[in-house]
């Protein structure tokens, strides 16, 4: 499950970003996307049910840069080998019966991803913009472009 935030309309930051080499811009964007998602992953980790410790261990911040090198998205990845059951925690299950007739019962949903994302949506955007403004300035200065 990816919970991504995409920010558009940052015209001035984008102009400044495009003054950087594509590889540098990509590094700045990826780091900014990961930084922006920190409050979300912290909220998820705090609210995961106690009996799902493996789920907490499987959480990872991720980010990708678009083909052009000047767009990025960030999210939370779940390592499926560590927590293949994450979707059962998030969405719950209906009562199930095995072929031998044994019932496993229903598991109520305990959503943690969507509520955390929704709670921090605006904060994520503001963190991303602040990170970009600060880091782009540093990178421009380092490249002798400021």
C-alpha positions in Angstrom: 0.0 0.0 0.0 1.5 3.3 -1.0 0.2 6.6 0.4 1.7 9.2 -1.8 1.7 13.0 -1.7 2.2 14.9 -4.9 2.8 18.6 -4.8 2.2 20.8 -7.8 2.2 24.5 -8.3 5.4 25.4 -6.6 6.5 27.6 -9.5 9.3 29.5 -7.8 10.8 26.4 -6.1 10.5 24.5 -9.4 12.4 27.3 -11.3 15.2 27.2 -8.7 15.3 23.4 -8.8 15.7 23.4 -12.5 18.8 25.4 -12.2 20.4 22.4 -10.5 21.8 19.4 -12.4 19.2 16.7 -12.9 20.9 14.2 -10.6 21.3 16.8 -7.8 17.7 17.8 -8.2 16.6 14.2 -8.0 18.5 13.7 -4.8 17.0 16.9 -3.3 13.5 15.8 -4.3 13.8 12.2 -3.0 15.3 13.4 0.3 12.5 16.0 0.6 9.8 13.5 -0.1 11.1 11.1 2.6 11.5 13.9 5.1 8.0 15.1 4.5 6.5 11.7 5.2 8.3 11.3 8.6 5.3 12.4 10.6 3.0 9.9 8.8 5.3 6.9 9.4 5.7 8.0 13.1 1.9 8.1 13.5 1.5 4.7 11.9 4.2 3.2 14.1 2.5 4.7 17.2 -0.9 3.3 16.3 -0.1 -0.2 15.0 -1.8 -2.7 17.3 0.6 -4.1 19.9 0.2 -7.7 18.5 1.5 -6.5 15.2 5.1 -5.6 16.1 6.3 -7.2 12.9 4.4 -4.5 11.0 6.2 -1.7 12.7 9.5 -3.4 11.8 8.5 -3.6 8.2 7.8 0.1 7.7 10.1 2.0 5.4 10.0 5.5 4.0 10.3 5.6 0.2 10.5 8.1 -2.6 10.8 8.1 -6.3 11.8 10.7 -8.9 9.8 11.1 -12.1 11.4 10.4 -15.5 12.2 14.0 -16.1 14.1 14.3 -12.9 12.2 17.3 -11.5 9.2 15.6 -9.9 9.0 13.2 -6.9 6.6 11.3 -4.7 7.1 9.9 -1.3 5.3 7.1 0.6 5.5 4.3 3.1 6.5 0.9 2.0 5.8 -2.3 3.9 8.3 -5.1 3.5 6.0 -8.0 2.5 8.3 -10.7 3.8 8.4 -9.1 7.3 4.6 -8.3 7.5 2.6 -10.2 4.8 -0.4 -9.7 7.1 -0.5 -5.8 7.0 -3.7 -5.7 4.9 -5.5 -7.9 7.4 -4.7 -5.5 10.2 -5.7 -2.4 8.1 -8.9 -3.8 6.5 -9.9 -6.7 8.9 -11.4 -10.0 7.7 -14.7 -11.7 7.6 -15.4 -14.9 9.5 -13.6 -17.7 7.8 -14.1 -21.5 7.9 -11.4 -24.0 6.9 -12.1 -27.1 4.9 -12.0 -29.1 8.1 -14.8 -27.0 9.5 -12.7 -25.0 12.0 -13.8 -21.4 12.2 -11.2 -18.7 12.5 -13.7 -16.0 13.3 -13.6 -12.4 12.0 -10.9 -9.8 12.7 -12.1 -6.2 12.9 -10.3 -3.6 10.9 -7.7 -1.5 12.7 -6.8 1.1 10.1 -3.6 3.0 10.8 -2.3 4.0 7.4 -5.1 6.1 6.0 -5.9 7.9 9.2 -2.2 8.8 9.7 -2.0 10.1 6.1 -5.2 12.1 6.4 -4.2 13.6 9.7 -0.8 14.8 8.4 -1.7 15.6 4.7 -1.2 19.4 5.1 1.8 19.0 7.3 3.5 16.7 4.7 3.0 19.4 2.0 4.4 22.2 4.2 7.4 20.1 5.3 8.1 19.2 1.7 8.1 22.9 0.6 10.2 24.0 3.6 12.7 21.2 2.9 13.0 22.1 -0.7 13.4 25.8 -0.1 16.2 25.2 2.4 18.0 22.4 0.4 17.7 24.0 -3.0 19.4 27.2 -1.6 22.2 25.1 -0.2 22.7 23.2 -3.5 22.7 26.3 -5.6 25.3 27.9 -3.3 27.4 24.8 -3.5 27.2 24.8 -7.3 28.1 28.6 -7.4 24.7 29.5 -8.9 23.3 31.7 -6.1 
